[in-house]
Amino acid sequence: MTVEDELNLLFRGSDNESISMAFTAHNTVWGITYAFDDEADEAHSLANGTSLKFTLKKKPDGSPTVLRVFFHFTNESGTGASYDERMTGSQGGSFDEVPAREQEGDLVPQNTYTFQV
């Protein structure tokens, strides 16, 4: 996995490469959900202390895999909560995002990660 555009969270990976994303919550109760491509918002919940692991697959039409991660905050708004993220690829490469997302009032902010295979 390589980082193509850090600002826009664009990555390139190989077919059948495993990606692992580990998150760390700061000053909030854990709450991360995620969805791939066209799944409904917040389709899956990520258990506290576990990594999000998935395998990249080359799509017949060549389109990228899009992962949306939703960061839920359970604390008083404005107390400085955040999540950090570390991504690694099974064929090499890593990406650290510190902070991946900071608290924005009562909103449920999301990051959109795009993987081209």
C-alpha positions as CSV (number, residue, x, y, z in Angstrom):
1,M,0.0,0.0,0.0
2,T,1.3,3.4,-0.9
3,V,-0.1,6.9,0.0
4,E,-0.9,8.8,-3.2
5,D,-2.5,11.9,-1.7
6,E,-2.3,12.2,2.1
7,L,-4.6,15.3,2.3
8,N,-7.4,13.6,0.3
9,L,-6.8,10.1,1.8
10,L,-6.1,8.4,-1.5
11,F,-4.1,5.1,-1.5
12,R,-2.9,2.5,-4.0
13,G,-2.8,-1.1,-3.1
14,S,-2.3,-4.5,-4.8
15,D,-5.0,-7.1,-5.6
16,N,-5.6,-9.3,-2.5
17,E,-3.5,-7.0,-0.3
18,S,-4.8,-7.0,3.3
19,I,-5.2,-3.6,5.0
20,S,-5.4,-3.1,8.7
21,M,-6.5,0.1,10.4
22,A,-6.1,0.6,14.1
23,F,-7.8,3.5,15.9
24,T,-7.1,5.0,19.3
25,A,-9.7,7.1,21.1
26,H,-8.7,10.1,23.3
27,N,-11.1,11.7,25.8
28,T,-14.2,9.9,24.6
29,V,-16.1,6.6,24.9
30,W,-15.2,4.4,21.9
31,G,-17.6,4.7,19.0
32,I,-16.5,3.9,15.4
33,T,-18.7,2.6,12.6
34,Y,-17.8,2.2,8.9
35,A,-19.3,1.4,5.5
36,F,-17.7,0.3,2.2
37,D,-18.7,1.7,-1.2
38,D,-22.4,2.0,-1.5
39,E,-23.4,0.4,1.9
40,A,-25.8,2.3,4.1
41,D,-24.3,4.9,6.4
42,E,-22.6,3.4,9.5
43,A,-23.3,-0.2,8.3
44,H,-20.8,-1.9,10.6
45,S,-19.7,-1.3,14.2
46,L,-16.0,-1.7,15.1
47,A,-15.5,-3.2,18.6
48,N,-13.3,-1.3,21.0
49,G,-9.7,-2.5,20.8
50,T,-10.0,-4.2,17.5
51,S,-8.6,-3.3,14.1
52,L,-10.6,-2.8,11.0
53,K,-9.2,-5.5,8.5
54,F,-10.1,-6.0,4.9
55,T,-8.7,-7.3,1.6
56,L,-8.5,-5.1,-1.5
57,K,-9.9,-6.7,-4.6
58,K,-9.5,-5.4,-8.2
59,K,-13.0,-4.6,-9.5
60,P,-13.9,-5.5,-13.0
61,D,-14.7,-1.9,-13.9
62,G,-11.5,-0.6,-12.3
63,S,-13.3,1.6,-9.8
64,P,-11.7,2.2,-6.4
65,T,-12.8,0.8,-3.1
66,V,-14.2,3.6,-0.9
67,L,-14.3,3.2,2.9
68,R,-16.2,5.7,5.0
69,V,-15.3,5.7,8.7
70,F,-17.7,7.5,11.1
71,F,-16.2,8.8,14.4
72,H,-18.7,9.0,17.3
73,F,-18.0,11.1,20.4
74,T,-19.5,10.4,23.8
75,N,-18.4,13.3,26.1
76,E,-19.2,16.9,26.6
77,S,-18.8,18.9,23.3
78,G,-15.6,20.9,23.2
79,T,-13.6,18.8,25.6
80,G,-10.9,18.1,23.0
81,A,-11.8,14.5,22.1
82,S,-10.1,12.8,19.1
83,Y,-9.2,9.6,17.4
84,D,-5.8,8.6,15.9
85,E,-5.4,6.1,13.1
86,R,-2.6,3.8,11.9
87,M,-3.0,1.9,8.6
88,T,-0.7,-0.8,7.4
89,G,-0.6,-2.9,4.3
90,S,0.3,-6.6,4.2
91,Q,2.7,-5.9,1.2
92,G,4.4,-3.0,2.9
93,G,3.6,0.6,3.6
94,S,1.9,2.4,6.5
95,F,0.1,5.6,7.2
96,D,-0.4,7.5,10.5
97,E,-3.1,10.0,10.8
98,V,-2.8,11.9,14.1
99,P,-5.4,13.0,14.8
100,A,-7.5,11.2,12.3
101,R,-10.5,13.1,13.5
102,E,-11.2,15.7,16.2
103,Q,-14.6,16.3,17.9
104,E,-16.8,18.8,16.0
105,G,-19.6,19.6,18.4
106,D,-22.5,17.2,18.2
107,L,-21.7,16.1,14.6
108,V,-20.7,12.6,13.6
109,P,-17.7,13.4,11.4
110,Q,-16.4,10.9,8.8
111,N,-13.3,10.3,6.9
112,T,-13.5,8.9,3.4
113,Y,-10.5,6.6,2.4
114,T,-10.2,5.7,-1.3
115,F,-8.1,2.7,-2.4
116,Q,-7.2,2.2,-6.0
117,V,-6.1,-1.4,-7.0
